[in-house]
Structure formats: structure tokens, C-alpha cells
Amino acid sequence: MNFELTEEQQLIGQSARDFAKEYLEPIAVELDHTGNFPKAAVKALAAHDFLGLLLSGTFGGAEAGFVSYAEVVETLSRFAPAVASIVNNHTVAAYAIQQWGTDEQKKQYLPGMAKGEILGATAVYEHGPTPGVGANALVALKQDGGYILNGKKAFVRNAGEAGVYVVFATTDPALGAKALTAFLVKAETAGMKVGAKAETMGLKGCPVADITFENVVIPESALLGAASEGTVIVTKLLSIASVAEAAQTVGIGQAAVQHAAAYAKQRVQFGKPVATLQAIQTLLAEVASDCHLARLGVRNAALLIEEGKPFEVEAAMVKSFLVRLGSKMLIDTCQVEGGFGYSEFMPLPRMFRDIAGTNLLDAPGDFPEKLIAASIA
Amino acid sequence: MPKCLVCYKWTLDEQDIKIKPEDLSLDSSRAKGKISDFDRNAVEEAALIVEKEGGAVEVLSYGTAAVKLSLKDVLSRGAEKAHWIADPSAENADAAVTANVLAAAIRKLGPYDLILCGEGSSDLFNQQTAPRLAALLGLPCLSFVQKLTVEGSTVTATRKLEDCQETATVSGPVVISVLSEINKPRIPTLKQVLGAAKKPNEEIKIADLGLKPEDLQPKALRQSVKGFVMQRRNVVYKESSAAENVAKLTASLASEGLC
């Protein structure tokens, strides 16, 4: 397996880097302070084809492949992880439509999603133990010509800004998750209400909210995939998303260690830069090594996705690895910068919050470990 | 509709070059290549002219075998066709050799209405390619250009000189070297990056350019390159008054001829 990026993948990474320096670096601090949705940056992302990166050229996408996608997400995350999170959630929704949508659904949504005219979101989680189970479960009851939805989805990213939601609901409360089904629901559908934007610890600017469904009537044509195919779809989507989230964590970790290394070279203590002290070198070396190895894991999983091979276990492994080490990367880099690293005028506290957001909000408790444990012969 | 040719150089990214502390030699083993910074401005300016006036943008580069790595990058930035000359002579080429090779290639490929270059390359910054090219091709040269307007066959350039701005108008074929402030190079979109592989590129063999051996012989030979490292003196003046500290500092600087 070749872990080197191709010439095109390197150039795409360079475009992402140039884009992030021009459009994201100047807004990163403001985004963290205000939490306002970065409309101009999202528009610019679309103009540079980042929102249609995985989509087929038939629908106006770039067809750049998943390895390029991981490279782009890592790069954007070095500058503004909240924007990378917006892109991730949009891309997963677009991927779901491209993969399981009917020709009509693809024509209806994908060209607009590639152009950034329609932002995508997925509504997976609920306040119950698992989607489709519990008192708050979103239930979609069959009726003449379609379904009627009642219940609530939790922690929906891009909520309030998305034009289309990939919504998972059980069509039979008695069967719960076994009857989980995916639907495409337009933002303006009557009875659908986006709740107040959640005050989150990190990834500010990527809106998170609950969505309530009260007698939301959707047509049969809104069904994504087959009835009761929801668990298959959501499992695949979460695995796809976990690779992108791992790339997001690597990006934040890489930005943190580069900042800490630069600080250590210019911070003089005991008559010499602290970068020459072995204790500091150990901290920096461990974080840089973790980032490097995780990046190879991300590329491995991304390449398997591109080649159409089973990738779920590898995706779970790299995600699980980073859930364990992501926060440690930030503790170690803050440690290098000491009191300054802890101060809000430096970027590490923001990165700390963003890495926590990536690893907590985007990682359902035991999802990766279940897959990994089951795969061990 | 102008037919434009942009000459560009594929250089090492200086950010990736490390200075070895033991002997100040340069370690470029991990350095990636890039289109020389000002040359990106030249490619962008040609693309902007053609977007406005019509015409075509071609690019030309002379370098070592690594020059081939530049093709997709440069073709994603608005050029329609790339010509490249890969030859070991480029390793030690000075500005005279570079201009000889480029001029010979342009005589073979041309004619062009506008030949654009960056004001200087990111690595050597000799600022000689454009004027030497113009001399060899018998064309007028506009250097230090910070603004360019093309209307029909009339080229109007604003040149940034040491103590003034000069506006010059030229009719007909011309060699132009641009400054970085002339424009902001575009960030290629993903489709432009992926579409670059489908654009034509053509290798020109140096042997086919009719050059004499002396044309490829550099007049100046680089003996060595060493990094520059700032060293701190770590001197602290601790006199009782600021005036005394300043006096000591200025005396110290004066003793070294620095003030």
C-alpha cells in the first residue's frame, strides 16, 4: 500500500492550504468567540469545489476521491475545525443521497449541494439510548402516500442552516432500531422545528441543535433507500464520518504541535530555547508521532473506501486511537507552552475545545470499539 | 487577442529548507517544489488578460528533471498548454544560460504577443531573465510592472521604480516582468486541479534548440551556499539609569561600526 499522495492529491492539499490561509485563518478567533455561522467561508468553499468534492461530475461534483477528502479535512481543521465540521456533515449527507438516493432525489438535491446552494445535514442521534428506541424516538408512521413523523432528533450539526436533512426514524416503535428508516426532509417542511442553538464547548460556528417533528408529513418519495434499511445506512455513514472526524483531529493536533514547536524554539529559559530541553522534546515528539501515525491510519481507511473494500474496522481503529490520544495531544502541547499555552490569547485553548468537540460530539460512546472487538478473530 | 507566453521557474519551497547548525549548509532533502512566487503572479496576469481580451496562455519552463512536477500545478492556474525543457544543465545555470535556453525555445515556439516573467525567482532573485530575454529576442522590455493593461496590440504598464512610478506604452510584442503586487494569484479549484491532467504539455529537447556549448556554460559558478543564522549576544545593561544604559548600548554599537 502506497501512503504517498499522488500529484493531484498533493495539489488539492495545497489548494486547501491556500484556501484556509486566505478564508479561514482570519476568522478562526472570531468564529470561536461569536459562534456565528460562517456564511461567506461556506460560499467560498463551494466556489472552490470543496462542497462537492466526493460527488460525481454528473451532479457538478469534483470526484476527487476520499483520500483527497481526508487531506482537505485535515488541512481545513488546522485553521478552523468548526468549518471542517460543517463540511463533514454536509458531505456525509451528500454521500448518503449519492449512495442510496433515487435518480429523482439525486437530481433534486446533489447539483445544489455541490454548488453550496443546499447545505446538507444528518439527523442521527436521539436522547434515548439508540436511534429508534425510547420515549423520544422519532417515529415515522406509514400513511396513504407517505409518512407522518413525530418525535425529536438530538445534536444535529448544521441545524438551521441546512436545506436538506437525512433523518433517521423508526417506522415501528415496537421494533425500534430494527425498523430504522432514512428519509430526506427539506428544511422548510411544515411541523419541523429547529430548537435553540446549543452552547457547545468547541467547534463554535458549526451550529448544533435538536430538531422537533410534530405531525410532519412527507411523501413516499422522501424515503432514502428501502424501508427498515436505516441501520445499514447509518452504520455506513458513521464509519465514513469517523474517517473524516479522525482527519479533523489530526489537523487540530498537527496545528497544535507546530504552534508549540515554534513557541519552544523562541522561548528562552536557563539561557537557551526550551526546545533544546529533553522534557520538551519528548512532549513534542510524542504528539508529532501520534499525528503522523494517525494520518497513515486515516489514509489507509480512506484508500479502502476509494477502492470499495471493507473499511469499517480500520475506520473505527483510527477513530478510537484518536479519541484516546486527541485530548492528550492538546494537554502535552499546552504543557510545552506552560502558562502562555493556558492563556486565551494563545490558540491552544481554542484547539483544546475543538478537539474535545470533535471527539465527544462526533463519537458515540462505544461505537468504534464494538466494531473492532467483533473483528478480532 | 493576445497570445501570451509565461516563463516560470520550479524552485524549492524555502520554508522546507533547513539550515544544519553544525556547518550552516542547507538541507533540502525534504523540500517540496513550487512555482516561483513572482512567476505565479505572471501566470495569473496572463490568465486575467486572456479572460478579458481573449487569446491564449501558454507556459514555458527550463529546469532539471524535477520541472515535470510543475506541469499540473501550472496548468491548473489558467494556462492552456505547457512547454518544458528538462536538462541537467539547469542545475548550475545562471541567468545568461537560462535566457539563452528560453530565447531559443521561444524562437522555435513563437511568435507571442506578450512574454511574461516574474520579476525575480524565489531562490536566486537575479532579476535578469526578462531583460536578457528581451535583448536576445530583440524585443522591448518592461520590468518592475505593478499594473498592466492590454487593449488590442497596445500594452500600457505602470512600473514601480525606486523613487517614482512610470507609465509606459508599447505596441507589439514585448517582454514583461511583474511584481507581486500586480495581482493575487488564484487558488485553483478542485476541478481546475483535476482538469490540469487533461491539458496538453510538450517536452522540448535542449539538443533541438540549436544552442552552442558556450550558450550552456554559466558565466558565474556558484561555489557554495550557506544559511544565515542570527546569533544573540545576550548582553544586558544593568546601570542605575536608563541614560547610562543607552549610552553603553550606543557606545557598543559604535565600536562595531553600527551607528
Interface residues (C-beta under 8 A of the other chain):
Chain A: E7 E8 Q10 L11 I12 Q14 S15 D18 F19 E22 A47 H48 D49 F50 L53 A62 E63 A64 S68 G271
Chain B: K32 L69 K72 D73 S76 I187 P188 T189 L190 K191 V193 L194 A196 A197 N234
